[in-house]
Amino acid sequence: MSAEPPIYLDAHATTPVDPRVRQSMLPYFGERFGNASSRNHPYGWDAETAVDRAREQAAELIGCSPKEILWTSGATESDNLSLGGVVEAYRGRGDHLVTCVTEHPAVLDTARHLERRGLRVTYLPVDSSGLVDPDELRSALDDRTILVSIMLANNEVGTIQDVAALSAIVRESSPALVHTDAAQAIGKMPVDVERMGVDLLSMSGHKIHGPMGVGALYVRRRRPTVRLAPILHGGGQERGLRSGTLNVPGIVGMGRALEIAARERESEAARLQTLRDRLHEGLTGSLDGVRLNGHPERRLPNNLNVSFAGVEAESLIREVPGVAVSTGAACASASLDPSHVIRALGLGADRAHSSLRFGLHRFTTEEEIDRAIRMLVRAVRKLRG
Ligand SMILES: *Cc1c(COP(=O)(O)O)cnc(C)c1O
């Protein structure tokens, strides 16, 4: 790395841990090392109290009861448990899952895995802005549908689905449960499980300035009571739904991150949106052929996904080492295939091969945005010239 570290604009891949979160975790790597399942001494009681407090912090943010929060290792596990756990628990009632083509691989690959084991899966298409058509959802449902899984906000183009409207459709015509992957939405927009009418909701610690390796799953307990078959078996932690010693430092950190998100979300989202718009206008103001991917309004305040006409995205990234940015999801960027999300928007191969995803975060500054614009404009001009 040169003297100046690259400007980090890849916040959909991960976010830097907030110093307040780090501070909250430190005692749990030290003297407060107890196992939250130890019932016979104060070390265990202290850990359990810390885990319960984090459960309250999570519940507060999404409007549920702390009893409805289950700790996991991340949104990947929360997604796997939602799909796999519901499918197994409701096998007697149905054999059909509905999801969408722009989901995260944690949902798509789980769906494909279940499909190989005999489940029927409908992958709903999206329009050119990334939205699911409510009528397509309505006609996909049948009396054997047991789960509908539609993400709240997309991790590549930032498009925000109208999950409340989609879940209302499910409720009026089907007994199916509704799951949403809210890993990117948490902390960036209001998330309320009652208002959205969802039964399961996935969260991740490291997307909200918390630690990696910890996540949560909201599981509805009333109207309806969601039944879930565990995918991990063992000590029976988390009411038997998720065995394994709880990651106490991680859970404490994620709880703190959720608490900060609840308190600062509104002002932070407004600030991020202003900076995001500044980045967008800075690029379109100096360059021709910059086109927005995703929805112009229904999008995450910290997301910008744009295509640069005539420029190969991989070459552009190599040309601006001073900006840490990506062409798409971190998990997919090892391959040169254009992102499945941009392809699903149906904008053509050129557009897909020339798209960059920017993700702004809590510590992004105006000075960084202005510097990033200058570097990007220079690089695009050079590559086009
Ligand atoms: C990052 C992400 C995940 C995976 O979360 P992990 O906690 O890293 O397992 C799942 N879904 C979405 C939308 C994400 O952005």
The ligand as a Tripos MOL2 file, in Angstrom:
@<TRIPOS>MOLECULE
LIG
   15    15     1     0     0
SMALL
NO_CHARGES

@<TRIPOS>ATOM
      1 C1        -23.3300  -10.0030    3.2100 C.3       1 LIG1
      2 C2        -24.6680  -10.5430    2.9100 C.ar      1 LIG1
      3 C3        -25.0260  -11.8340    3.2940 C.ar      1 LIG1
      4 C4        -24.0600  -12.7620    4.0040 C.3       1 LIG1
      5 O1        -23.8360  -12.3010    5.3070 O.3       1 LIG1
      6 P1        -22.6540  -12.9390    6.1870 P.3       1 LIG1
      7 O2        -22.9300  -12.3950    7.5570 O.co2     1 LIG1
      8 O3        -21.3780  -12.4600    5.5950 O.co2     1 LIG1
      9 O4        -22.8170  -14.4100    6.1460 O.co2     1 LIG1
     10 C5        -26.2830  -12.2840    2.9860 C.ar      1 LIG1
     11 N1        -27.1560  -11.5040    2.3390 N.ar      1 LIG1
     12 C6        -26.8630  -10.2530    1.9600 C.ar      1 LIG1
     13 C7        -27.8730   -9.4370    1.2610 C.3       1 LIG1
     14 C8        -25.6010   -9.7350    2.2230 C.ar      1 LIG1
     15 O5        -25.3070   -8.5050    1.8230 O.3       1 LIG1
@<TRIPOS>BOND
     1     1     2 1
     2     2     3 ar
     3     2    14 ar
     4     3     4 1
     5     3    10 ar
     6     4     5 1
     7     5     6 1
     8     6     7 2
     9     6     8 1
    10     6     9 1
    11    10    11 ar
    12    11    12 ar
    13    12    13 1
    14    12    14 ar
    15    14    15 1
@<TRIPOS>SUBSTRUCTURE
     1 LIG1         1 GROUP 0 **** ****
